[in-house]
Amino acid sequence: MAVGGFSSGVGDTNFEARITFTVIMSCIMAATGGLMFGYDIGISGGVTSMPSFLEKFFPDVYKRTQHPGEESNYCKYANQNLQLFTSSLYLAALVATMVASPITRKLGRKQTMLIAGLFFILGTVFNAVANSLLRLILGRVILGCGVGFANQAVPVFLSEIAPTRIRGALNIMFQLNITIGILIANIVNWFTAKIEGGYGWRISLALAAVPAVMLTVGALIVDDTPNSLIERGYEEKGKVVLKKIRGVENVEAEFQDILKASEVAKKVKSPFKDILKRHNRPQLIIVILLQMVIAIVLGLKVQDHSDNLNKGFGMLVVVMVCTFVASFAWSWGPLGWLIPSETFPLETRSAGQSVTVFMNMLFTFVIAQAFLSMLCHLKFGIFLFFSAWVLAMSLFTVFLIPETKNIPIEDMTEKVWRQHWFWKKFMDD
């Protein structure tokens, strides 16, 4: 079903395509991987503030929160086990994404998303029924494996299946779903925290099964991308899928473009070795530095031992939080996934996305594991620390990140990297 039409591409590339119902629904289903990731981010922050949850798994923290004024506001939650509960997911994700890379290349994006969904379901079960800290963290580790697989496959799936001119708009659905997941998680936590009996946190954790099942079912329904099918030798099937998602019969130009890229990809036996070659360094450097911006740009004016915040400062904090979330949601949030997923050539795309997720999870793990301790020692200075990193990366963006709008995904090397004022020097080989 075609709901619109246009020709995509720039220069001498002109791929006929329509915005089809198949593409839109495939992207919506795949993007639920972001919904699961966002829900998990939001839910973990909420349950760790529930007294019943803290009393059961983190009694030391619970005791400190029950005596306002006796402990610094910056240090109440400084507990290594509590930090491990949060950060274990990211540690598991950075390991899992390296495993996901060869699976994505050999089995396709579709199968990798399916594996992610199954990990999510299993991890949700472990967390919902946990009676010990060990089982709770084990559940987080399993969820982390799901994050590693989903974040590796979903952005690549979205970039490959989308028509060139709306690739950014469709890929941004991943970040949109992350944000929606965080919002839903906070709403759920608000209601479950009011449940008497001390089991509200179990409901919060169990409801993660909803996006987990959505991703699993979606992965069973969608077709794999033409790029992946052709790379794995299913050329005729890839052409059929390409006609289906583009809504036109004349896909020969785009098919030949993908076929050419797949022939190069088949010659590469080890994507991780190839990604270290000189001509892949621009993308690799940008991927690593993009993922360093995992921080908060918010200063809090809270006295060290106060248990309240006056209305004026309270409103200021809310405005600042909303400003940060809104700014992040249309800039660093989606583009941190979009740019890496569309700029690597086909032969190193799965490896490149794994490096993206690995670096993202590595820095997130470090922040999650150290944040509460840093907050206790640096107090409000921690936000100045993060702000400095954001400023540095903003300057990097202005001068060194190229524009990829309207460039066909298999033409990035020739039309982006070989034309860039700085990165073109790495394209000699």
Secondary structure, DSSP 8 states (H G I E B T S, - for coil): -EEEEEEE-STT--EEEEEEHHHHHHHHHHTHHHHHHHHHHHHHHHHTT-HHHHHHH-HHHHHHHTSTTTS-TTTTT--HHHHHHHHHHHHHHHHHHHHHHHHHHHH-HHHHHHHHHHHHHHHHHHHHT--SHHHHHHHHHHHHHHHHHHHHHHHHHHHHHS-GGGHHHHHHHHHHHHHHHHHHHHHHHHHHTT-TTS-HHHHHHHTTHHHHHHHHHHHHHS---HHHHHHTT-HHHHHHHHHHHHTSS--HHHHHHHHHHHHHHHT-S-HHHHTTSGGGHHHHHHHHHHTT-----------TT-S---HHHHHHHHHHHHHHHHHHHTTHHHHHHHHHHHHS-HHHHHHHHHHHHHHHHHHHHHHHHHHHHHHHHHTTHHHHHHHHHHHHHHHHHHHH----TT--GGGHIIIIITTSTTGGGG---
